[in-house]
Amino acid sequence: MALRRSLIVFALAALAASGALTGCDKLGLGAASDRPSFKGVDITGSKFSYALRDQNGQSRTPDDFKGQVTAVFFGYTQCPDVCPTSMAELAQVKKALGKDGDRLQGIFITVDPERDTPELLKAYITNFDPKFLALRGTLDETKATAASFKAFFAKVPGKEAGSYTMDHTAGIYIFDTNGQVRLFERYGVSAADLTSDVRALLS
């Protein structure tokens, strides 16, 4: 239920942001009517960012991936279904893009830095694609990054002492080749639709 509420809040905020920027050309994108027709929620003009270390200890920001489309997902390695499904789908999209697949960068931001060590993240993310990256920060850095994206996460105590799961926003944030966030792809979007949106941003 908390996850569903977070998605509704995000969708409303995203629609408000995109509506407020209709006809705006601050990103050099031209009029709204000139833009591609996307399958995902168009959040062009939103100011989402991150500055976290990857599984190899290298600091990463959106500027590092200019020239590529970046797909950012918040999750955790012990997630039973949503996270592996989403990352596997991104790997599928990369393959579907053919020669343009190298221009899609998958980014996994852990919302569970307490358990997700760099070593664990490296083993996890490279299982989907050897070039995908997993980012990790302190809990405070993670909270600040999630707040920048209007993303939600919370620890949910388990039945056994000390055990827990994580509720979190399920969806993929797509950045264009200029390092600007453009789309929010809801969880459950088809690989075909996601591929279509990424291809449009690569063209």
C-alpha positions as CSV (number, residue, x, y, z in Angstrom):
1,M,0.0,0.0,0.0
2,A,2.8,2.4,0.9
3,L,4.4,1.7,-2.4
4,R,1.2,2.4,-4.3
5,R,0.8,5.7,-2.5
6,S,4.3,6.7,-3.4
7,L,3.7,6.1,-7.0
8,I,0.5,8.1,-7.0
9,V,2.2,11.0,-5.3
10,F,5.1,10.8,-7.8
11,A,2.7,10.7,-10.8
12,L,0.9,13.8,-9.6
13,A,4.1,15.7,-9.1
14,A,5.5,14.6,-12.4
15,L,2.3,15.7,-14.2
16,A,2.5,19.0,-12.5
17,A,6.1,19.5,-13.4
18,S,5.5,18.6,-17.1
19,G,2.4,20.8,-17.3
20,A,4.2,23.8,-15.8
21,L,6.9,23.5,-18.5
22,T,4.6,23.1,-21.6
23,G,6.1,25.2,-24.4
24,C,9.3,25.8,-22.4
25,D,12.5,25.6,-24.4
26,K,15.0,25.8,-21.6
27,L,16.5,22.4,-22.6
28,G,16.6,23.3,-26.3
29,L,13.9,20.7,-26.9
30,G,11.6,22.9,-29.0
31,A,7.8,23.2,-28.5
32,A,6.0,20.4,-26.8
33,S,4.3,19.5,-30.1
34,D,7.8,18.8,-31.6
35,R,8.8,16.3,-29.0
36,P,8.5,12.5,-29.4
37,S,5.3,10.8,-28.2
38,F,6.5,8.8,-25.2
39,K,5.0,5.7,-23.5
40,G,6.2,6.8,-20.1
41,V,5.3,9.9,-18.1
42,D,7.1,12.9,-19.6
43,I,8.8,14.8,-16.7
44,T,11.0,17.0,-18.9
45,G,12.3,20.0,-16.9
46,S,12.4,18.2,-13.6
47,K,15.7,18.7,-11.7
48,F,16.6,15.2,-10.4
49,S,20.3,14.4,-9.7
50,Y,22.6,12.1,-7.9
51,A,26.2,12.1,-6.7
52,L,27.1,8.7,-5.3
53,R,29.9,6.1,-5.5
54,D,29.5,3.1,-7.8
55,Q,30.4,-0.5,-6.8
56,N,34.1,0.2,-7.8
57,G,34.3,3.3,-5.5
58,Q,34.1,5.9,-8.3
59,S,32.0,8.9,-7.8
60,R,29.2,9.2,-10.3
61,T,26.8,12.0,-11.4
62,P,24.5,12.3,-14.5
63,D,27.2,14.3,-16.2
64,D,29.4,11.2,-16.5
65,F,26.9,9.7,-18.9
66,K,26.4,12.4,-21.5
67,G,26.0,10.9,-24.9
68,Q,24.2,7.9,-23.4
69,V,20.6,7.4,-22.2
70,T,20.6,6.5,-18.5
71,A,18.0,4.4,-16.8
72,V,18.0,4.9,-13.0
73,F,16.2,2.5,-10.6
74,F,16.0,2.6,-6.8
75,G,16.0,-0.8,-5.2
76,Y,17.9,-3.3,-3.0
77,T,19.7,-6.6,-3.6
78,Q,17.4,-8.6,-1.3
79,C,14.3,-7.5,-3.1
80,P,12.4,-10.6,-4.1
81,D,10.7,-9.6,-7.3
82,V,10.3,-5.9,-8.4
83,C,14.0,-5.1,-8.5
84,P,15.4,-8.2,-10.4
85,T,12.4,-8.0,-12.8
86,S,13.2,-4.3,-13.6
87,M,16.9,-4.8,-14.0
88,A,16.4,-7.9,-16.2
89,E,14.0,-5.9,-18.3
90,L,16.6,-3.2,-18.8
91,A,19.1,-5.8,-19.9
92,Q,16.5,-7.0,-22.4
93,V,16.0,-3.5,-23.7
94,K,19.8,-3.1,-24.1
95,K,19.8,-6.2,-26.3
96,A,16.8,-5.1,-28.3
97,L,18.6,-1.9,-29.2
98,G,21.2,-3.8,-31.1
99,K,24.3,-1.7,-31.9
100,D,22.8,1.2,-29.9
101,G,22.6,-0.9,-26.8
102,D,26.0,0.4,-25.7
103,R,24.4,3.8,-25.4
104,L,22.0,2.7,-22.7
105,Q,23.5,2.8,-19.2
106,G,21.7,1.0,-16.4
107,I,22.0,2.6,-12.9
108,F,20.8,0.8,-9.7
109,I,20.7,3.0,-6.6
110,T,20.5,1.0,-3.4
111,V,18.0,2.1,-0.7
112,D,19.5,-0.4,1.7
113,P,23.2,0.7,2.2
114,E,23.2,-1.0,5.6
115,R,23.2,-4.5,3.9
116,D,24.2,-3.7,0.3
117,T,28.0,-3.5,0.5
118,P,30.0,-2.6,-2.6
119,E,31.1,-6.2,-3.1
120,L,27.5,-7.4,-2.9
121,L,26.3,-4.7,-5.3
122,K,29.0,-5.6,-7.8
123,A,28.0,-9.2,-7.8
124,Y,24.3,-8.3,-8.1
125,I,24.4,-5.7,-10.8
126,T,26.9,-7.4,-13.1
127,N,24.6,-10.5,-13.1
128,F,22.2,-8.5,-15.3
129,D,24.8,-6.7,-17.5
130,P,28.6,-6.3,-17.0
131,K,28.4,-2.6,-17.8
132,F,25.5,-1.7,-15.5
133,L,26.4,0.2,-12.4
134,A,25.2,0.1,-8.8
135,L,25.4,3.3,-6.7
136,R,25.6,3.5,-2.9
137,G,25.8,6.3,-0.4
138,T,25.5,6.7,3.4
139,L,21.9,6.6,4.7
140,D,21.8,10.4,4.7
141,E,23.1,10.6,1.1
142,T,20.5,8.0,0.1
143,K,17.7,10.0,1.7
144,A,18.9,13.2,0.0
145,T,19.1,11.5,-3.4
146,A,15.7,9.9,-3.1
147,A,14.2,13.3,-2.1
148,S,15.7,14.8,-5.2
149,F,13.9,12.2,-7.3
150,K,10.7,12.5,-5.2
151,A,11.2,8.8,-4.6
152,F,10.1,6.9,-1.5
153,F,11.7,4.2,0.6
154,A,11.2,2.8,4.1
155,K,12.3,-0.1,6.2
156,V,9.6,-2.6,7.0
157,P,10.4,-4.8,10.1
158,G,10.2,-8.6,9.4
159,K,8.7,-11.4,11.5
160,E,12.1,-12.3,13.0
161,A,14.2,-10.0,15.2
162,G,16.5,-7.9,13.1
163,S,15.0,-8.9,9.8
164,Y,13.4,-6.4,7.4
165,T,12.4,-5.6,3.9
166,M,12.3,-2.3,2.1
167,D,9.3,-0.5,0.6
168,H,10.4,1.7,-2.3
169,T,9.2,3.5,-5.4
170,A,9.0,1.1,-8.3
171,G,9.8,2.7,-11.6
172,I,12.6,3.7,-13.9
173,Y,13.8,7.3,-14.4
174,I,15.2,7.9,-17.9
175,F,17.8,10.6,-18.5
176,D,18.6,11.8,-22.0
177,T,22.0,12.1,-23.7
178,N,22.4,15.6,-22.3
179,G,22.1,14.3,-18.7
180,Q,18.6,15.7,-18.2
181,V,15.8,13.6,-16.7
182,R,13.0,13.1,-19.3
183,L,10.7,10.2,-18.3
184,F,9.4,8.1,-15.5
185,E,8.5,4.6,-16.6
186,R,6.0,2.9,-14.2
187,Y,6.7,-0.5,-13.0
188,G,5.2,-3.1,-15.3
189,V,5.9,-1.1,-18.5
190,S,6.5,-3.6,-21.4
191,A,10.1,-4.0,-22.7
192,A,8.8,-3.0,-26.1
193,D,7.4,0.3,-24.8
194,L,10.6,1.0,-22.8
195,T,12.7,0.2,-25.8
196,S,10.6,2.6,-27.9
197,D,11.2,5.4,-25.4
198,V,14.9,4.8,-25.1
199,R,15.3,4.6,-28.9
200,A,13.5,7.9,-29.3
201,L,15.9,9.6,-26.9
202,L,18.9,8.2,-28.7
203,S,17.8,9.5,-32.1
